[in-house]
Amino acid sequence: MQVQQWRTKINASTSKVDKALRYFNENKKHKH
């Protein structure tokens, strides 16, 4: 099942990006 591994990798990187974006947005809010 190579597709399953691939999906897991995509989900992991997506959640990392999501966390980074959230963190970035929080920082923008605090600066104003």
N, C-alpha and C positions, 0 to 999 in steps of 0.2 A: 504493500500500500504506500506508494511513493507520494500520491496526492495528499494523503493525510499529513505526512511530515511537512510537506510544502505549505499546507494550510496552517499548520501550527506555527511555522516560521513566520508566515505573513501576519497571523494574529499577534504574535509576540512583538514584531516590529511595529505593528499598528498601535498597540497599546503603549509602546514606548513613545511614539510620536504624539499620541493623544496626551500622555502625561506631560511631555515637554511643552506642548501647545497650551495646556491648562496652566502650567507653571508660568509661562511667558505672559499669558493673559492676566494672571494674578499680579505679576510684577507691573504690568502696564497700569492696572487699576490703582495700585498703591502709589505710583509716581504722580498721578494727577491730584 
